[in-house]
Amino acid sequence: MISQFFVLSQRGDNIVFRDYRGEVQKGSAEIFFRKVKFWKDDGEEEAPPVFNVDGVNYFHVKVVGLLFVATTRVNVSPSLVLELLQRIARVIKDYLGVLNEDSLRKNFVLVYELLDEVIDFGYVQTTSTEVLKSYVFNEPIVVDAARLQPLSPAAIFMQGTKRMPGTAVTKSVVANEPGGRKREEIFVDIIEKISVTFSSSGYILTSEIDGTIQMKSYLTGNPEIRLALNDDLLIGKGGRSIYDYRSSTGSGAVVLDDCNFHESVRLDSFDVDRTLSLVPPDGEFPVMNYRMTQEFKPPFRINTLVEEAGALKAEVIIKISAEFSASITANTIVVEMPLPKYTTRDHGSFFVVADGESTQIVGGSEHTLRAKLTFSQESHGNITKEVGPVNMTFTIPMYNASKLQVKYLQIAKKSSTYNPYRWTSSFKPLNDPEMASHLNSSNLFALLLAALLFISRNGVAGSRQLLEKTEPEIPEFPKPNIPEFPKPEFPPLPTIPTFPKPELPPFPFIPNLPKPEFPFVPHAPALQKPGVPKRPESPHSASSP
């Protein structure tokens, strides 16, 4: 149960605000942004996703530079609220197509309508894009996809050598193509987050992959989808330790620690042939989430060298080797290295590349970063223990380190519960002239009689055989020749003459007679009741003294 929901921009502007219960003060958005912006003053790098200020619990996630925030005063599950914020952002993106500040401001009416259907008095109702279609009626205002943030999820589809149209995955699921045509497209992508820790000598200490198979569907009619993964996919390490850098189609196997699937996925044949069957809902959703801690080949190798150049000077050399195919390019690269607190100056070519672009690395290449440091005091210990560790973040389109593959995607069939034409059937009605010429009364009677006799003799199992028989085995009776009699001609009906309307004489005039006057009759005197003489008292009735 939450009390408030609001979305803030990077500047702290309140774009969307909805108060469901009135339990938290109105200035909570400003309090939250001030606390997050100046969190470094408390001794930490950035604000955690959940914190408490003056008895109010604040939950927030950052999506494409926007802060999605929820507040409450009660004790609720943090993971539940954080997942709710992620799903709200996903639903808004499904309806708007593009999720950024401009699209939220232009479609604020649609966003408020979605929030009223998703949350009612602080309680979650539904976060399904397909279910919300029955309750949301506003149309989205299209926003240019070129205004997307560089690190947005849709930008991943548009990078790399295999490009697709820029508007492929940035359209609303409720918007049609020009001319009223429906979109019949589906997009599948494997997104992985890699975390690798190297030692000072270049050996791997820890490695982990958090991945997801993401799907965005624009298909109409709820068709059934079959998704095939690697044949040698294993769930659970089972005590094995495999270190194979080759593709999973060879001798090496893909071993996942654990995984979970979307609620619409059916695993009937997953253990047999590693295929997933599902009826995809509208919008973007994760088909499968997985985690992998098995040894894998990292895309980069990092070697660091720190040399002391004097009492107050040192030089840092970082060598980065890209160990992936030359047809792939890594971009949005950021390299960070903590320095001692008494460092006063660093200069030099901190990022050296051959093509002059400081945010891209082509596969198979090597690059060097150099920095000269100047300290305000002499270090009494080893300087290498006070520098580092090196942290590197990057994005590599069309590359996955786990070697998990989607072999094929097949649209099997339409859903049996879906009928695109309401109140119709695939059979022709009996009043169709073409159908009536083949099914007359004698054929229908013979068909019903043969079916009843066959079922009575062979039971229900025999009725299934009857349905499998072909139509020529049903006897056909010749149509009797009925002679056609000439239609009789009747004489025309006689014409009834029209008689004139009789004229009646007018009613005689009745004069108004004067009202008769009657003589006055005086009132008769009232008759008095004759008096009754009083009975004398008896001497015995007197009371004794």
C-alpha positions as CSV (number, residue, x, y, z in Angstrom):
1,M,0.0,0.0,0.0
2,I,1.5,3.4,-1.1
3,S,0.3,6.9,-0.3
4,Q,1.8,8.9,-3.1
5,F,3.4,8.4,-6.6
6,F,5.3,11.0,-8.5
7,V,7.8,11.3,-11.3
8,L,10.7,13.9,-11.2
9,S,13.0,15.1,-13.9
10,Q,16.8,15.3,-13.5
11,R,16.3,19.0,-12.5
12,G,13.8,18.1,-9.8
13,D,10.7,19.3,-11.7
14,N,7.5,17.5,-10.7
15,I,6.1,16.0,-13.9
16,V,3.5,13.7,-12.6
17,F,2.0,13.6,-9.1
18,R,-0.8,11.6,-7.6
19,D,-1.8,11.5,-3.9
20,Y,-3.9,8.4,-3.1
21,R,-4.4,8.5,0.6
22,G,-3.5,12.0,1.9
23,E,-1.2,10.6,4.7
24,V,2.0,12.4,3.5
25,Q,2.6,16.1,3.4
26,K,2.3,17.9,0.1
27,G,6.0,18.9,-0.1
28,S,7.3,15.3,-0.1
29,A,8.6,15.6,-3.7
30,E,10.8,18.6,-2.8
31,I,12.0,16.9,0.4
32,F,12.9,13.7,-1.6
33,F,14.8,15.5,-4.3
34,R,16.8,17.6,-1.9
35,K,17.7,14.5,0.1
36,V,18.8,12.6,-3.0
37,K,20.8,15.4,-4.6
38,F,22.8,16.2,-1.4
39,W,23.2,12.6,-0.2
40,K,27.0,12.8,-0.7
41,D,27.1,15.0,2.3
42,D,26.2,12.0,4.4
43,G,29.3,10.2,3.4
44,E,28.0,7.9,0.7
45,E,28.2,8.0,-3.1
46,E,24.5,8.1,-3.9
47,A,21.1,7.7,-2.2
48,P,19.9,4.1,-1.7
49,P,16.6,3.0,-3.4
50,V,14.8,3.0,0.0
51,F,15.3,5.5,2.9
52,N,13.2,7.1,5.6
53,V,12.8,10.8,6.4
54,D,10.7,12.0,9.3
55,G,8.6,8.8,9.4
56,V,8.0,8.7,5.6
57,N,9.4,5.8,3.6
58,Y,10.7,6.8,0.1
59,F,11.1,4.3,-2.7
60,H,12.6,5.3,-6.0
61,V,14.1,3.9,-9.2
62,K,15.8,5.7,-12.0
63,V,14.5,5.0,-15.6
64,V,16.1,6.8,-18.6
65,G,17.0,9.7,-16.3
66,L,13.6,10.0,-14.7
67,L,13.0,9.3,-11.0
68,F,9.9,7.2,-10.3
69,V,9.1,7.6,-6.6
70,A,6.5,6.2,-4.2
71,T,5.9,7.2,-0.5
72,T,4.2,5.6,2.4
73,R,4.1,5.7,6.2
74,V,3.3,2.0,6.7
75,N,5.8,-0.9,6.7
76,V,5.6,-2.5,3.2
77,S,7.9,-4.8,1.3
78,P,10.6,-2.8,-0.4
79,S,11.0,-5.3,-3.2
80,L,7.2,-5.2,-3.9
81,V,7.2,-1.4,-4.3
82,L,10.4,-1.2,-6.4
83,E,9.0,-3.9,-8.7
84,L,5.7,-1.9,-8.9
85,L,7.7,1.3,-9.9
86,Q,9.5,-0.7,-12.7
87,R,6.2,-2.1,-14.0
88,I,4.5,1.4,-14.0
89,A,7.4,2.7,-16.0
90,R,7.1,-0.2,-18.4
91,V,3.3,0.3,-18.8
92,I,3.7,4.0,-19.5
93,K,6.4,3.2,-22.1
94,D,4.1,0.6,-23.8
95,Y,1.4,3.2,-24.2
96,L,3.6,6.2,-25.1
97,G,6.2,4.3,-27.2
98,V,8.9,6.7,-26.0
99,L,9.6,7.3,-22.3
100,N,11.2,10.6,-21.6
101,E,10.3,14.0,-20.1
102,D,8.8,15.4,-23.3
103,S,6.5,12.4,-23.9
104,L,5.2,12.5,-20.3
105,R,4.4,16.2,-20.5
106,K,2.6,15.9,-23.8
107,N,0.6,12.8,-22.6
108,F,-0.1,13.7,-19.0
109,V,-3.8,13.0,-19.4
110,L,-3.2,9.5,-20.6
111,V,-0.6,9.0,-17.9
112,Y,-3.0,10.0,-15.1
113,E,-5.7,7.7,-16.6
114,L,-3.2,4.8,-16.5
115,L,-2.3,5.6,-12.8
116,D,-5.9,5.7,-11.8
117,E,-6.5,2.2,-13.3
118,V,-3.2,0.7,-12.0
119,I,-3.5,1.9,-8.4
120,D,-6.8,2.5,-6.4
121,F,-6.5,4.1,-3.0
122,G,-2.9,3.0,-2.7
123,Y,-3.6,-0.6,-3.6
124,V,-2.3,-2.2,-6.9
125,Q,-5.1,-3.4,-9.3
126,T,-3.2,-4.5,-12.4
127,T,0.0,-3.8,-14.3
128,S,-0.9,-5.7,-17.5
129,T,-0.9,-3.6,-20.7
130,E,-3.3,-6.0,-22.3
131,V,-5.9,-5.7,-19.4
132,L,-5.6,-2.0,-19.3
133,K,-6.7,-1.7,-22.9
134,S,-10.3,-2.3,-21.8
135,Y,-10.3,0.7,-19.4
136,V,-8.0,3.3,-21.0
137,F,-9.5,5.3,-23.9
138,N,-7.2,8.2,-24.5
139,E,-4.9,8.1,-27.6
140,P,-1.2,8.8,-27.2
141,I,0.5,11.8,-28.7
142,V,3.4,10.6,-30.8
143,V,6.8,12.0,-29.8
144,D,9.9,11.9,-32.1
145,A,12.1,8.9,-31.2
146,A,15.2,10.9,-31.9
147,R,14.9,12.6,-28.5
148,L,15.6,9.3,-26.7
149,Q,18.3,9.3,-24.1
150,P,21.6,7.6,-25.2
151,L,21.3,4.8,-22.7
152,S,17.6,4.1,-23.1
153,P,16.6,0.4,-23.7
154,A,15.3,1.2,-27.2
155,A,18.7,2.6,-28.1
156,I,20.2,-0.9,-27.8
157,F,18.1,-2.0,-30.7
158,M,19.4,0.8,-32.9
159,Q,23.1,0.3,-32.4
160,G,25.7,-2.0,-33.8
161,T,26.2,-3.3,-37.3
162,K,22.7,-4.8,-37.7
163,R,20.5,-1.8,-37.6
164,M,16.7,-1.6,-37.7
165,P,14.4,1.3,-38.3
166,G,14.5,3.9,-35.5
167,T,10.8,3.7,-35.0
168,A,10.6,-0.1,-34.8
169,V,10.4,-0.4,-31.0
170,T,9.4,3.2,-30.1
171,K,5.7,3.2,-31.0
172,S,2.8,2.7,-28.8
173,V,1.1,-0.7,-28.6
174,V,-2.3,1.0,-29.1
175,A,-1.4,3.2,-32.1
176,N,-2.0,1.9,-35.6
177,E,0.1,2.4,-38.7
178,P,-0.9,5.2,-41.2
179,G,-4.1,4.2,-43.0
180,G,-5.5,2.3,-40.0
181,R,-3.4,-0.8,-40.5
182,K,-2.5,-2.9,-37.6
183,R,1.1,-3.6,-36.7
184,E,2.2,-7.2,-37.1
185,E,5.7,-7.1,-35.5
186,I,7.5,-8.8,-32.6
187,F,11.0,-8.0,-31.3
188,V,13.2,-10.3,-29.1
189,D,16.5,-9.3,-27.6
190,I,18.9,-10.8,-25.0
191,I,20.2,-8.2,-22.5
192,E,23.0,-9.1,-20.1
193,K,24.6,-7.3,-17.2
194,I,28.2,-8.5,-16.6
195,S,30.1,-8.1,-13.3
196,V,33.7,-9.2,-13.3
197,T,36.4,-8.6,-10.7
198,F,40.1,-8.9,-11.7
199,S,43.1,-9.2,-9.4
200,S,46.2,-7.0,-9.7
201,S,47.8,-9.6,-11.9
202,G,44.9,-9.9,-14.3
203,Y,43.2,-13.1,-13.0
204,I,39.4,-13.3,-12.6
205,L,38.3,-13.3,-9.0
206,T,34.5,-13.2,-9.4
207,S,32.3,-13.2,-12.4
208,E,28.5,-13.1,-12.7
209,I,25.9,-12.5,-15.5
210,D,22.4,-11.2,-14.9
211,G,20.5,-11.6,-18.1
212,T,17.0,-11.4,-19.5
213,I,15.2,-12.4,-22.7
214,Q,13.2,-9.3,-23.5
215,M,10.2,-9.3,-25.9
216,K,8.0,-6.6,-27.3
217,S,4.9,-7.7,-29.2
218,Y,2.7,-5.8,-31.6
219,L,0.9,-8.9,-32.9
220,T,-2.9,-8.9,-33.1
221,G,-5.1,-11.9,-32.4
222,N,-3.1,-13.4,-29.5
223,P,-1.1,-15.9,-31.5
224,E,0.9,-18.7,-29.9
225,I,4.7,-18.2,-30.0
226,R,7.4,-20.9,-29.8
227,L,10.8,-19.8,-28.8
228,A,13.8,-22.2,-29.1
229,L,16.9,-21.9,-27.0
230,N,20.2,-23.8,-27.1
231,D,19.9,-27.5,-27.2
232,D,22.8,-27.9,-24.7
233,L,21.3,-25.5,-22.2
234,L,21.6,-26.7,-18.6
235,I,19.9,-25.4,-15.5
236,G,22.0,-25.7,-12.3
237,K,25.8,-26.3,-12.2
238,G,25.6,-29.7,-10.5
239,G,29.1,-29.5,-9.3
240,R,30.6,-29.0,-12.8
241,S,33.1,-26.4,-13.7
242,I,33.3,-25.7,-17.4
243,Y,35.7,-23.2,-18.9
244,D,35.0,-23.1,-22.6
245,Y,35.2,-20.0,-24.7
246,R,33.6,-21.5,-27.8
247,S,30.0,-21.2,-28.9
248,S,27.4,-23.3,-27.3
249,T,26.7,-25.0,-30.6
250,G,30.1,-26.8,-30.2
251,S,31.2,-29.1,-27.4
252,G,30.8,-26.4,-24.7
253,A,27.4,-26.2,-22.8
254,V,25.6,-23.1,-21.4
255,V,25.1,-23.7,-17.7
256,L,22.7,-21.3,-15.9
257,D,22.6,-21.2,-12.1
258,D,18.9,-20.5,-12.0
259,C,16.1,-18.9,-14.0
260,N,12.5,-17.8,-13.9
261,F,9.9,-17.3,-16.6
262,H,7.0,-15.0,-17.3
263,E,3.6,-16.1,-16.2
264,S,2.4,-16.6,-19.8
265,V,5.2,-19.1,-20.6
266,R,4.4,-22.8,-20.7
267,L,7.2,-25.3,-20.1
268,D,5.6,-28.5,-21.5
269,S,8.4,-29.3,-23.8
270,F,11.2,-27.3,-22.3
271,D,13.0,-30.3,-20.7
272,V,12.8,-32.2,-24.0
273,D,13.8,-29.7,-26.7
274,R,14.4,-26.4,-24.8
275,T,11.5,-24.6,-26.4
276,L,9.2,-22.1,-24.7
277,S,5.5,-21.8,-25.7
278,L,3.6,-18.6,-24.8
279,V,0.8,-16.3,-25.8
280,P,2.6,-13.0,-25.6
281,P,0.7,-10.1,-24.0
282,D,0.8,-6.7,-25.6
283,G,3.8,-4.5,-24.9
284,E,7.3,-5.1,-23.5
285,F,7.9,-7.9,-21.0
286,P,10.7,-10.3,-19.9
287,V,10.2,-13.8,-21.2
288,M,13.0,-15.3,-19.0
289,N,15.4,-14.0,-16.3
290,Y,18.5,-15.9,-15.6
291,R,21.7,-15.8,-13.6
292,M,25.1,-17.3,-14.4
293,T,28.2,-17.5,-12.2
294,Q,30.1,-20.1,-14.3
295,E,33.4,-19.0,-15.8
296,F,33.1,-17.1,-19.1
297,K,35.3,-15.2,-21.3
298,P,35.0,-11.5,-20.4
299,P,34.8,-9.0,-23.2
300,F,37.6,-6.8,-21.8
301,R,41.0,-7.5,-20.1
302,I,42.3,-4.7,-17.9
303,N,45.9,-4.4,-16.7
304,T,46.9,-1.6,-14.4
305,L,50.4,-0.3,-13.5
306,V,51.2,2.4,-11.0
307,E,54.8,3.8,-11.0
308,E,56.2,6.3,-8.5
309,A,58.1,9.1,-10.3
310,G,59.3,10.8,-7.2
311,A,58.4,11.7,-3.6
312,L,55.2,13.6,-4.7
313,K,54.5,12.2,-8.1
314,A,53.3,9.0,-9.7
315,E,52.1,7.7,-13.1
316,V,49.1,5.4,-13.7
317,I,48.9,3.3,-16.8
318,I,45.7,1.3,-17.7
319,K,45.7,-1.0,-20.6
320,I,42.4,-2.2,-22.0
321,S,42.1,-5.1,-24.5
322,A,38.9,-5.8,-26.3
323,E,38.6,-9.6,-26.7
324,F,35.5,-9.9,-28.9
325,S,34.9,-9.9,-32.7
326,A,36.1,-7.0,-34.8
327,S,32.6,-6.7,-36.3
328,I,31.3,-5.5,-32.9
329,T,31.8,-2.1,-31.4
330,A,31.5,-1.2,-27.7
331,N,30.3,2.2,-26.8
332,T,29.2,4.4,-23.8
333,I,32.5,3.4,-22.1
334,V,33.3,4.9,-18.7
335,V,36.5,4.1,-16.8
336,E,36.8,5.2,-13.1
337,M,39.6,4.9,-10.6
338,P,39.6,6.3,-7.1
339,L,42.7,8.3,-6.2
340,P,44.3,9.2,-2.8
341,K,42.7,12.1,-0.9
342,Y,45.9,14.1,-1.0
343,T,46.0,14.1,-4.8
344,T,46.3,17.7,-6.0
345,R,46.6,17.4,-9.7
346,D,46.2,14.8,-12.5
347,H,47.1,15.5,-16.1
348,G,47.9,13.7,-19.3
349,S,46.1,11.8,-22.0
350,F,43.6,10.0,-19.9
351,F,42.0,8.1,-22.8
352,V,44.1,7.4,-25.9
353,V,42.4,5.8,-29.0
354,A,43.4,5.6,-32.6
355,D,40.3,7.0,-34.2
356,G,39.9,10.0,-31.9
357,E,36.5,8.9,-30.5
358,S,36.8,8.5,-26.7
359,T,33.6,6.5,-26.1
360,Q,33.9,3.6,-28.6
361,I,36.2,0.6,-28.8
362,V,36.3,-1.8,-31.8
363,G,36.7,-5.5,-31.1
364,G,40.2,-6.9,-31.2
365,S,41.9,-3.5,-30.4
366,E,44.0,-2.4,-27.5
367,H,43.9,1.1,-25.8
368,T,46.0,2.7,-23.1
369,L,45.0,5.3,-20.5
370,R,47.8,7.3,-18.9
371,A,47.6,9.8,-16.0
372,K,50.3,11.6,-14.1
373,L,49.4,12.4,-10.5
374,T,50.8,15.0,-8.1
375,F,50.4,14.7,-4.3
376,S,50.4,17.3,-1.6
377,Q,52.2,15.1,0.9
378,E,54.6,12.2,0.7
379,S,53.2,8.8,0.9
380,H,54.6,6.7,3.8
381,G,53.4,3.4,2.4
382,N,52.9,1.7,-0.9
383,I,51.1,4.0,-3.3
384,T,49.5,1.0,-5.2
385,K,47.5,0.1,-2.1
386,E,45.9,3.6,-2.1
387,V,44.9,3.7,-5.8
388,G,42.0,1.8,-7.3
389,P,40.3,-0.4,-7.9
390,V,39.5,0.4,-11.5
391,N,35.8,0.3,-12.5
392,M,34.6,0.1,-16.1
393,T,31.1,0.3,-17.5
394,F,30.2,-0.2,-21.1
395,T,27.5,-1.3,-23.6
396,I,28.1,-3.9,-26.4
397,P,25.2,-4.3,-28.8
398,M,24.8,-7.7,-30.6
399,Y,27.0,-9.5,-28.0
400,N,26.2,-11.8,-25.1
401,A,28.9,-13.3,-22.9
402,S,26.8,-16.3,-21.8
403,K,26.5,-17.7,-25.3
404,L,22.7,-18.1,-24.8
405,Q,21.0,-18.0,-28.1
406,V,17.5,-17.8,-29.5
407,K,17.7,-20.3,-32.4
408,Y,14.3,-19.5,-33.9
409,L,10.9,-17.9,-33.2
410,Q,7.8,-19.4,-34.6
411,I,4.3,-18.1,-34.7
412,A,2.4,-21.4,-34.3
413,K,-1.3,-20.6,-34.5
414,K,-4.0,-18.3,-33.5
415,S,-5.5,-18.6,-30.0
416,S,-8.6,-20.8,-29.9
417,T,-10.4,-18.2,-27.8
418,Y,-9.8,-15.3,-30.2
419,N,-12.3,-14.5,-32.9
420,P,-11.5,-11.4,-35.0
421,Y,-15.0,-11.2,-36.4
422,R,-17.6,-11.0,-33.6
423,W,-20.8,-13.1,-33.8
424,T,-19.6,-15.0,-36.9
425,S,-18.4,-18.5,-37.7
426,S,-16.3,-20.2,-40.2
427,F,-19.4,-22.1,-41.5
428,K,-22.0,-20.7,-43.9
429,P,-25.5,-20.1,-42.6
430,L,-28.3,-22.4,-43.6
431,N,-30.2,-19.7,-45.3
432,D,-27.3,-19.2,-47.8
433,P,-28.6,-20.2,-51.3
434,E,-25.3,-21.9,-52.1
435,M,-25.5,-24.0,-49.0
436,A,-29.2,-24.7,-49.3
437,S,-28.6,-26.2,-52.7
438,H,-26.4,-28.9,-51.2
439,L,-28.3,-29.5,-47.9
440,N,-31.9,-30.2,-48.5
441,S,-34.3,-31.7,-46.0
442,S,-33.8,-35.3,-47.3
443,N,-30.0,-35.1,-46.9
444,L,-30.3,-33.6,-43.4
445,F,-32.7,-36.3,-42.3
446,A,-30.5,-39.1,-43.7
447,L,-27.4,-37.6,-42.0
448,L,-29.1,-37.4,-38.6
449,L,-30.6,-40.9,-38.9
450,A,-27.3,-42.5,-39.9
451,A,-25.5,-40.7,-37.0
452,L,-28.1,-41.9,-34.4
453,L,-27.9,-45.5,-35.7
454,F,-24.1,-45.5,-35.7
455,I,-23.8,-44.1,-32.2
456,S,-26.3,-46.5,-30.8
457,R,-24.4,-49.5,-32.2
458,N,-20.8,-48.4,-31.7
459,G,-21.0,-46.0,-28.7
460,V,-19.1,-42.7,-28.3
461,A,-15.9,-44.2,-29.8
462,G,-17.8,-45.0,-32.9
463,S,-19.1,-41.4,-33.2
464,R,-15.5,-40.2,-33.5
465,Q,-15.0,-42.6,-36.4
466,L,-18.2,-41.3,-38.0
467,L,-16.8,-37.8,-37.9
468,E,-13.7,-39.0,-39.7
469,K,-15.6,-40.5,-42.6
470,T,-15.8,-38.7,-45.8
471,E,-18.9,-37.2,-47.2
472,P,-19.4,-39.6,-50.2
473,E,-20.2,-42.5,-47.8
474,I,-23.4,-40.7,-46.7
475,P,-26.3,-42.0,-48.9
476,E,-27.9,-39.4,-51.1
477,F,-31.6,-39.8,-52.0
478,P,-32.8,-38.4,-55.4
479,K,-34.8,-35.3,-55.2
480,P,-38.5,-36.1,-56.1
481,N,-39.9,-34.4,-59.2
482,I,-42.8,-32.4,-58.0
483,P,-45.0,-31.2,-61.0
484,E,-45.4,-27.5,-61.2
485,F,-49.1,-26.5,-61.3
486,P,-50.1,-23.3,-63.0
487,K,-50.9,-20.5,-60.7
488,P,-54.7,-19.8,-60.7
489,E,-55.9,-16.5,-61.8
490,F,-58.7,-15.0,-59.6
491,P,-61.1,-12.3,-60.9
492,P,-60.6,-8.8,-59.5
493,L,-62.7,-7.8,-56.5
494,P,-65.7,-5.6,-57.3
495,T,-65.4,-1.9,-56.5
496,I,-67.5,-0.7,-53.5
497,P,-69.2,2.6,-54.3
498,T,-68.7,5.5,-51.9
499,F,-71.9,6.8,-50.4
500,P,-72.2,10.5,-49.4
501,K,-72.2,11.4,-45.8
502,P,-75.8,12.3,-44.5
503,E,-76.4,15.8,-43.2
504,L,-78.2,15.9,-39.9
505,P,-80.4,18.9,-38.9
506,P,-79.0,21.2,-36.2
507,F,-80.1,20.8,-32.6
508,P,-83.0,23.1,-31.4
509,F,-82.0,26.1,-29.3
510,I,-83.0,25.7,-25.6
511,P,-83.5,29.1,-23.8
512,N,-82.1,29.7,-20.3
513,L,-85.1,29.7,-17.8
514,P,-84.9,31.9,-14.7
515,K,-84.2,30.3,-11.4
516,P,-87.4,30.1,-9.3
517,E,-87.6,31.9,-6.0
518,F,-89.0,30.1,-3.0
519,P,-90.7,31.9,0.1
520,F,-88.7,32.2,3.3
521,V,-89.6,29.5,5.9
522,P,-88.9,30.6,9.5
523,H,-87.1,28.1,11.8
524,A,-89.4,26.1,14.1
525,P,-88.7,26.5,17.8
526,A,-86.7,23.8,19.5
527,L,-88.8,21.3,21.4
528,Q,-87.9,20.8,25.0
529,K,-87.7,17.4,26.6
530,P,-90.5,17.1,29.2
531,G,-89.2,17.1,32.8
532,V,-89.5,14.0,35.0
533,P,-90.5,14.6,38.6
534,K,-87.9,13.9,41.2
535,R,-88.5,10.7,43.2
536,P,-88.9,11.5,47.0
537,E,-86.2,10.3,49.2
538,S,-86.9,7.3,51.5
539,P,-86.4,7.9,55.2
540,H,-84.4,4.6,55.3
541,S,-81.8,5.9,52.8
542,A,-80.6,8.6,55.2
543,S,-77.2,7.8,56.6
544,S,-77.0,7.0,60.3
545,P,-75.1,9.4,62.5
